């Protein structure tokens, strides 16, 4: 099984931009999405903040670009805090036909998708997980036994990946998601975005894998489960034209600033685990 993971994309509406800027945006982001969707994988996963302000026109435009891609894929959109700024979550899923939470049982692993966002809250961009989700997740963990579990949520757990020691750069510690995850038998893997910097950290039986914003690194994460191994790597797709376009467009965006050292260290890029424990 192969997964292709995109960090925060921040597709911008640019309401004050001129037609030249909007045309440059449309061309650039269509090329990004085409490249993402054409990468070989069983599931293509957005780690949230697919849009910059969660406006209806942003959601419709980015989903139009996904549908316009020449390659049909299983696309999964995890909600990020920027996606939920402008609309109620029920309105978002009505536009996207997506799900806030769900799970997928595969032969190799159980995939679990959480919603860690607050609703229409610009001031507090931190994460939360409601009691209903915690109870649902605990049941999934109990039933999964020793099978590998991959959990996806936009926000990191506190005191795990880089910057998650800072308020609003993590799930609220009072949610205590860790007390649920720590009940997992065998290995677990938690994937997140939000903090715009690559980071991989191990805590007990869990690995926490954070992916930087796409516009900062021009790369996707690749995850492969094969022959009793889990491999995490980076697929860099940068070129000089894209670097120039990204710099030009991000310079016109609100709510987005480039992150220094987003690429992280070498140990934040790749991971290989023997799932049979040997």
PyMOL commands that set and color helices and strands:
alter all, ss='L'
color gray80, all
select helices_A, chain A and resi 19-38+56-68+89-96+131-144+173-175+177-181+214-217+240-250+266-268
alter helices_A, ss='H'
color red, helices_A
select strands_A, chain A and resi 2-6+43-46+75-77+102-105+110-113+149-152+188-192+199-203+206-210+219-226+229-236+271-274
alter strands_A, ss='S'
color yellow, strands_A
deselect
rebuild
show_as cartoon
